[in-house]
């Protein structure tokens, strides 16, 4: 589960950072924090099937993926901002 979520989160984060156009540092931080947390929430609710114990386990496993996605998006969006 942890490896699968890591791959999914990183792919979605990579594509989101390619699609999004942030023209300021504040937008970069907002995009980089909000979208991974929304992905985490959706992933936990869908995979947890309403059982709190399973949802807690999935949250713990996906937390590293969320942090890695936040870092990926910040780095990629900052790179796009510097190019412009």
Steps between C-alpha positions, in 0.01 A plus 500: 500500500774747593695447177188525288389822667850644465504435125146631453562814706828578323347455154200717581724761663730502197211547258330761719820703522526482121142618452477770768634845428604678818616856452594573861664323791179511705309314229782245481471430873120486488493263201777284644327452834130495411506253207701225677282527810187472285654195328579346840146557622342349189740205502434424868122524467484287185746233615386498864143406414362679808688288755692724736777252581579440133479873429756565772738242357466643151556852630821390670624327188412790269641777720853461360356504147316823576813669634704382200233633263500838676878523459481390135238759416686781676822421316335466158281809534796707625698383196219613271480837676873565456486417129240769433 
